[in-house]
C-alpha cells in the first residue's frame, strides 16, 4: 500500500512523516481499488507494509504497521 500526505501537506524528513502518521493524521491511499481515499493509522491492519511517498513524491519510506 502506498500512502501520500493528504490535504496539501508534504514533508522533507522521514521523522516528520512517521510523527504525523502515528498521530493519526490522514494520508491518501493509492491502491488499485481505493485510489485517493483518505486513511489513517487506525484504519490499517497490523502487519501491513506501507510505503510513504513524500518530498513532492521524490522520496519513499517503507514501514510496517505495528
One Martini backbone bead per residue (centre of mass of N, CA, C, O) as a GRO file, in nm:
protein
   66
    1UNK     BB    1   0.096   0.037   0.023
    2UNK     BB    2   0.038   0.371  -0.075
    3UNK     BB    3   0.134   0.688   0.073
    4UNK     BB    4   0.009   1.024   0.096
    5UNK     BB    5  -0.030   1.329   0.169
    6UNK     BB    6  -0.282   1.524   0.288
    7UNK     BB    7  -0.402   1.842   0.229
    8UNK     BB    8  -0.105   1.953   0.112
    9UNK     BB    9   0.097   1.799   0.243
   10UNK     BB   10   0.453   1.790   0.337
   11UNK     BB   11   0.788   1.643   0.342
   12UNK     BB   12   1.147   1.621   0.432
   13UNK     BB   13   1.114   1.407   0.671
   14UNK     BB   14   1.069   1.101   0.807
   15UNK     BB   15   0.991   1.183   1.097
   16UNK     BB   16   0.741   1.353   1.009
   17UNK     BB   17   0.577   1.131   0.884
   18UNK     BB   18   0.558   0.942   1.136
   19UNK     BB   19   0.439   1.142   1.333
   20UNK     BB   20   0.169   1.195   1.181
   21UNK     BB   21   0.080   0.904   1.152
   22UNK     BB   22   0.084   0.839   1.466
   23UNK     BB   23  -0.130   1.088   1.514
   24UNK     BB   24  -0.369   1.034   1.278
   25UNK     BB   25  -0.322   1.135   1.010
   26UNK     BB   26  -0.397   1.184   0.690
   27UNK     BB   27  -0.383   0.972   0.401
   28UNK     BB   28  -0.332   0.866   0.078
   29UNK     BB   29  -0.458   0.601  -0.099
   30UNK     BB   30  -0.267   0.370  -0.332
   31UNK     BB   31  -0.484   0.168  -0.496
   32UNK     BB   32  -0.675   0.008  -0.721
   33UNK     BB   33  -0.946   0.036  -0.521
   34UNK     BB   34  -0.830   0.318  -0.339
   35UNK     BB   35  -0.786   0.586  -0.496
   36UNK     BB   36  -0.755   0.866  -0.274
   37UNK     BB   37  -0.819   0.768   0.004
   38UNK     BB   38  -0.861   0.844   0.316
   39UNK     BB   39  -0.615   0.756   0.576
   40UNK     BB   40  -0.527   0.589   0.881
   41UNK     BB   41  -0.376   0.398   1.113
   42UNK     BB   42  -0.646   0.272   1.235
   43UNK     BB   43  -0.728   0.148   0.928
   44UNK     BB   44  -0.471  -0.036   0.951
   45UNK     BB   45  -0.347  -0.329   0.960
   46UNK     BB   46  -0.163  -0.525   1.124
   47UNK     BB   47   0.132  -0.593   0.917
   48UNK     BB   48   0.132  -0.373   0.721
   49UNK     BB   49   0.282  -0.258   0.430
   50UNK     BB   50   0.420   0.067   0.379
   51UNK     BB   51   0.442   0.349   0.153
   52UNK     BB   52   0.598   0.659   0.156
   53UNK     BB   53   0.536   0.960  -0.014
   54UNK     BB   54   0.769   1.232  -0.040
   55UNK     BB   55   0.898   1.513  -0.144
   56UNK     BB   56   0.715   1.536  -0.400
   57UNK     BB   57   0.753   1.209  -0.454
   58UNK     BB   58   1.084   1.145  -0.430
   59UNK     BB   59   1.033   0.983  -0.164
   60UNK     BB   60   1.084   0.671   0.029
   61UNK     BB   61   0.898   0.492   0.292
   62UNK     BB   62   0.924   0.210   0.483
   63UNK     BB   63   0.646   0.041   0.668
   64UNK     BB   64   0.538  -0.136   0.957
   65UNK     BB   65   0.258  -0.216   1.115
   66UNK     BB   66   0.210  -0.222   1.492
   0.00000   0.00000   0.00000
